Amino acid sequence: MNAPADPTADQDTDAAPAGPLGTHGATLLDLLSYIYLENDRPEKAAVLLAALDELGLADARQRVSLALAQLRAGKPESALSTLDRVALQGGLSSAFHLVRAQTLVALEREAEAEAAMRAYIDLRARQTVPAESR
């Protein structure tokens, strides 16, 4: 009698490990969090993005999205804490400054919000300058 075939024998052994969420799990959570944010469900988006962050799978853009979700969920203190972590990791994008300005307005820290908005405008202006004039 022949031994049963190994079901994993045909799988590619050189493939990268899937991680805790599988091959496409992090991408699917990111997409679902975007859908939740777009459909006025920031609490659900925040849960998904916080899970990605806790698993070490979130990039700077996803952390800024987490801060936005926290802000829209009425938790500006949490949003500011998330943004502080993004800043420490060097993720200072134009979206970062915009969400930071909105968060600081919610916390009634107007002077800091103005500075964050100026940083947003300055960064956007530098990003839109044609390549030949740089």
Backbone bond lengths (Angstrom), bond angles and torsions (degrees), N, CA, C in turn:
res aa  C-N    CA-C-N  psi(-1)  N-CA   C-N-CA  omega(-1)  CA-C   N-CA-C  phi
1 M - - - 1.436 - - 1.515 108.33 -
2 N 1.316 116.60 135.56 1.465 121.68 -178.82 1.519 110.90 -81.87
3 A 1.325 115.56 146.58 1.465 120.78 176.30 1.520 109.13 -72.91
4 P 1.340 117.91 147.48 1.470 119.73 178.79 1.531 110.34 -62.31
5 A 1.308 115.18 146.85 1.463 120.41 -179.88 1.529 109.44 -68.33
6 D 1.324 114.83 146.13 1.463 121.07 177.45 1.529 108.27 -74.19
7 P 1.356 118.78 117.19 1.463 120.66 -176.84 1.527 112.90 -66.24
8 T 1.317 118.45 -18.93 1.459 120.61 -179.75 1.514 112.17 -94.61
9 A 1.320 117.98 -1.10 1.458 120.92 -175.60 1.518 112.27 -64.20
10 D 1.328 118.98 -31.64 1.451 121.78 -177.91 1.522 113.00 -85.90
11 Q 1.321 118.85 -7.91 1.452 121.26 -178.13 1.516 110.32 -76.82
12 D 1.339 115.29 150.30 1.453 121.72 179.21 1.525 108.87 -72.71
13 T 1.314 116.92 115.54 1.467 120.87 -177.88 1.518 112.05 -80.01
14 D 1.347 118.33 -10.80 1.458 121.06 179.64 1.528 112.71 -90.69
15 A 1.316 117.84 -1.05 1.464 121.29 -177.98 1.523 109.99 -66.88
16 A 1.326 115.02 149.23 1.456 120.45 178.89 1.529 109.14 -68.13
17 P 1.338 117.40 149.23 1.460 119.58 178.03 1.525 110.09 -61.46
18 A 1.305 115.40 144.53 1.463 121.04 -174.10 1.522 113.08 -74.99
19 G 1.287 119.22 -25.15 1.456 120.86 -177.86 1.511 110.86 84.00
20 P 1.344 116.85 -179.06 1.462 120.23 -174.40 1.530 114.29 -68.05
21 L 1.336 117.93 -20.92 1.462 120.13 -177.51 1.525 113.07 -108.35
22 G 1.305 117.42 7.73 1.452 119.21 -176.74 1.521 110.60 86.03
23 T 1.301 115.22 -178.42 1.467 120.64 -174.62 1.520 112.72 -64.58
24 H 1.318 118.27 -41.74 1.459 121.51 -174.71 1.524 113.19 -115.85
25 G 1.315 117.66 8.88 1.460 121.19 -175.88 1.516 114.01 -60.09
26 A 1.321 117.03 -44.84 1.469 119.72 -178.98 1.524 110.92 -64.68
27 T 1.310 116.75 -39.60 1.463 120.70 178.30 1.525 110.75 -64.64
28 L 1.313 116.46 -40.87 1.462 120.11 179.17 1.528 111.65 -66.58
29 L 1.329 117.44 -40.11 1.468 119.96 177.14 1.525 110.60 -64.50
30 D 1.324 116.70 -39.50 1.457 121.16 177.92 1.525 110.36 -62.28
31 L 1.317 116.93 -45.90 1.466 121.49 179.05 1.531 111.02 -63.36
32 L 1.305 116.70 -44.49 1.459 120.15 179.54 1.528 111.15 -63.80
33 S 1.328 117.10 -38.51 1.471 119.33 178.03 1.523 110.43 -64.55
34 Y 1.336 117.47 -37.50 1.467 121.04 176.67 1.528 110.32 -62.35
35 I 1.328 116.17 -44.16 1.468 120.60 179.10 1.523 110.51 -62.01
36 Y 1.323 116.97 -42.02 1.467 120.09 177.38 1.531 111.24 -62.35
37 L 1.332 117.57 -43.46 1.462 119.96 179.29 1.529 111.07 -63.14
38 E 1.315 116.70 -41.92 1.460 120.89 -179.10 1.530 112.39 -68.60
39 N 1.319 117.01 -21.73 1.463 121.37 -177.79 1.526 112.60 -109.79
40 D 1.325 115.60 28.42 1.463 122.77 173.76 1.525 113.32 57.76
41 R 1.315 115.64 44.70 1.472 122.68 174.59 1.531 109.39 -126.73
42 P 1.350 117.05 60.31 1.464 119.10 -174.35 1.525 114.31 -64.34
43 E 1.334 116.91 -29.18 1.468 118.61 179.67 1.521 110.70 -62.93
44 K 1.334 116.46 -43.20 1.463 120.86 -179.74 1.525 110.34 -67.85
45 A 1.330 116.93 -40.61 1.461 120.57 177.28 1.530 110.23 -61.07
46 A 1.321 116.68 -42.56 1.464 120.71 -179.21 1.522 111.65 -62.62
47 V 1.319 117.39 -39.19 1.469 120.73 179.16 1.531 110.11 -61.89
48 L 1.329 116.40 -46.28 1.468 119.97 -178.53 1.528 111.64 -66.16
49 L 1.332 116.47 -44.46 1.461 119.75 -178.86 1.532 111.78 -69.27
50 A 1.325 117.03 -34.32 1.467 120.26 175.69 1.528 110.38 -65.76
51 A 1.330 116.68 -36.76 1.466 120.15 177.05 1.524 110.29 -63.79
52 L 1.325 117.34 -44.44 1.470 120.09 176.99 1.523 110.52 -59.59
53 D 1.327 115.77 -42.02 1.468 120.60 -179.81 1.523 110.84 -64.02
54 E 1.323 117.03 -45.68 1.469 120.92 179.98 1.526 112.17 -62.50
55 L 1.320 116.30 -34.01 1.466 120.67 179.30 1.525 112.43 -79.75
56 G 1.329 116.54 -3.53 1.457 120.32 -179.13 1.521 113.01 75.95
57 L 1.331 117.31 21.71 1.461 121.62 -176.93 1.528 112.97 -105.78
58 A 1.322 118.32 -3.38 1.459 121.58 -177.20 1.522 110.12 -87.79
59 D 1.338 115.12 136.75 1.456 120.37 173.22 1.532 108.50 -95.29
60 A 1.323 117.09 -177.82 1.465 120.78 -177.17 1.527 111.41 -60.80
61 R 1.329 117.95 -40.12 1.463 120.97 -179.92 1.522 110.65 -62.09
62 Q 1.316 116.63 -42.00 1.464 120.06 -179.91 1.515 111.53 -69.18
63 R 1.318 117.39 -32.88 1.467 119.94 176.81 1.530 111.08 -69.65
64 V 1.340 116.71 -36.80 1.468 119.47 175.19 1.525 109.07 -65.84
65 S 1.315 117.53 -39.09 1.469 120.83 175.71 1.523 110.54 -62.71
66 L 1.327 117.03 -37.95 1.466 121.00 175.90 1.525 109.87 -60.75
67 A 1.322 116.91 -45.24 1.473 120.04 178.81 1.525 110.75 -61.92
68 L 1.329 117.63 -40.75 1.456 120.73 177.72 1.530 111.01 -63.00
69 A 1.317 116.62 -42.97 1.463 120.58 178.07 1.528 110.35 -62.72
70 Q 1.324 116.80 -42.62 1.463 120.34 178.66 1.534 110.42 -62.92
71 L 1.324 116.83 -41.96 1.461 121.12 178.63 1.517 110.69 -62.16
72 R 1.326 116.93 -47.46 1.466 120.86 -179.24 1.525 112.05 -67.59
73 A 1.321 116.76 -22.78 1.459 121.08 177.19 1.531 111.78 -84.69
74 G 1.324 116.63 3.51 1.457 120.51 177.69 1.516 114.29 84.03
75 K 1.334 116.89 24.89 1.459 121.24 -179.47 1.531 110.28 -123.03
76 P 1.343 117.15 67.33 1.469 119.05 -176.55 1.525 113.97 -64.77
77 E 1.330 118.00 -28.33 1.467 119.75 178.15 1.532 110.54 -65.31
78 S 1.323 116.08 -42.65 1.464 120.57 177.24 1.521 110.56 -64.83
79 A 1.327 115.68 -39.92 1.466 120.09 179.18 1.523 110.68 -61.97
80 L 1.320 117.02 -43.25 1.462 120.18 179.88 1.529 110.86 -65.19
81 S 1.312 117.14 -39.60 1.465 121.21 177.08 1.536 110.64 -61.64
82 T 1.325 116.23 -42.98 1.464 120.35 178.08 1.523 109.93 -63.21
83 L 1.325 117.48 -43.38 1.460 121.18 179.55 1.530 111.79 -64.63
84 D 1.314 116.89 -35.64 1.464 120.21 176.72 1.528 110.77 -62.02
85 R 1.332 116.79 -39.56 1.473 120.33 177.16 1.526 111.25 -66.35
86 V 1.334 116.37 -38.05 1.468 120.43 177.49 1.527 109.43 -62.80
87 A 1.322 116.75 -44.22 1.471 121.03 -179.32 1.520 111.03 -62.19
88 L 1.318 117.08 -40.81 1.458 120.54 179.51 1.523 112.65 -64.15
89 Q 1.339 115.82 -25.06 1.460 120.98 -179.93 1.530 111.82 -95.83
90 G 1.340 117.05 5.58 1.456 120.98 174.99 1.513 115.78 81.12
91 G 1.320 118.92 23.14 1.461 121.33 -177.80 1.517 113.57 -94.54
92 L 1.325 117.90 50.63 1.457 121.68 -174.54 1.529 111.34 -87.25
93 S 1.311 116.49 79.38 1.460 122.68 178.02 1.524 109.41 -94.29
94 S 1.317 116.20 173.38 1.462 118.81 176.38 1.529 110.17 -63.84
95 A 1.329 117.73 -38.12 1.472 120.92 177.74 1.526 110.18 -61.63
96 F 1.320 117.09 -39.02 1.465 121.14 177.50 1.530 110.42 -56.63
97 H 1.346 116.27 -49.92 1.466 120.20 -177.48 1.525 111.85 -65.24
98 L 1.326 117.06 -37.28 1.458 120.43 179.53 1.530 111.41 -65.97
99 V 1.315 116.65 -47.05 1.472 120.29 178.79 1.522 110.02 -65.99
100 R 1.325 116.92 -36.61 1.466 120.09 177.74 1.537 110.51 -63.63
101 A 1.324 117.09 -42.17 1.466 120.50 178.28 1.532 110.23 -61.64
102 Q 1.307 117.09 -44.69 1.463 120.84 179.20 1.528 111.14 -63.48
103 T 1.314 116.43 -39.79 1.458 121.15 179.73 1.527 110.69 -65.61
104 L 1.319 116.63 -43.31 1.460 120.26 -179.85 1.533 111.86 -67.35
105 V 1.331 117.40 -33.15 1.470 120.01 173.81 1.522 109.41 -63.26
106 A 1.326 117.29 -43.68 1.469 120.90 179.68 1.528 111.49 -62.40
107 L 1.324 116.13 -29.54 1.467 121.04 179.02 1.533 111.92 -90.25
108 E 1.343 116.32 4.86 1.467 123.27 179.48 1.524 112.39 59.87
109 R 1.315 115.95 39.14 1.470 122.36 176.47 1.531 106.97 -111.17
110 E 1.339 115.17 71.28 1.451 122.49 -169.09 1.534 113.94 -60.94
111 A 1.324 117.90 -43.68 1.472 120.00 -177.90 1.531 110.88 -61.82
112 E 1.318 116.51 -42.83 1.466 120.15 177.86 1.528 110.95 -68.19
113 A 1.334 116.28 -35.70 1.465 120.43 178.02 1.527 110.41 -64.30
114 E 1.332 117.02 -40.66 1.464 120.51 177.45 1.518 111.16 -62.62
115 A 1.319 116.77 -41.90 1.466 120.14 178.66 1.526 110.95 -64.18
116 A 1.315 117.07 -40.51 1.467 120.76 178.29 1.529 110.64 -65.48
117 M 1.330 117.55 -38.53 1.456 120.56 178.78 1.526 110.58 -68.55
118 R 1.332 117.62 -37.44 1.472 120.18 175.57 1.525 110.24 -63.01
119 A 1.321 117.18 -41.40 1.469 120.73 177.79 1.527 110.40 -62.50
120 Y 1.333 116.75 -39.35 1.466 121.18 177.27 1.526 110.41 -61.99
121 I 1.334 116.65 -48.78 1.465 121.00 -178.21 1.520 110.96 -64.02
122 D 1.329 117.59 -43.22 1.461 121.06 179.01 1.523 111.55 -61.78
123 L 1.309 116.61 -44.68 1.462 120.46 -179.23 1.522 110.90 -66.00
124 R 1.331 117.21 -41.69 1.474 120.83 177.93 1.526 110.42 -63.31
125 A 1.331 117.30 -39.87 1.468 120.49 179.54 1.529 110.60 -63.55
126 R 1.324 117.23 -40.16 1.468 120.59 178.34 1.518 112.29 -68.22
127 Q 1.335 116.85 -31.46 1.461 121.15 -179.11 1.520 112.16 -76.26
128 T 1.321 117.86 -22.47 1.463 120.38 -176.66 1.514 113.13 -100.02
129 V 1.329 118.52 0.53 1.460 121.96 177.33 1.529 108.36 -69.93
130 P 1.348 118.06 130.12 1.473 119.69 179.05 1.523 111.79 -57.22
131 A 1.317 116.86 147.15 1.461 122.98 -174.90 1.516 112.51 -59.19
132 E 1.354 118.12 -36.91 1.471 119.76 -176.53 1.525 113.33 -71.27
133 S 1.348 118.29 -18.38 1.457 119.68 179.11 1.519 113.11 -95.37
134 R 1.318 117.90 0.74 1.476 120.29 179.23 1.502 111.02 -82.47
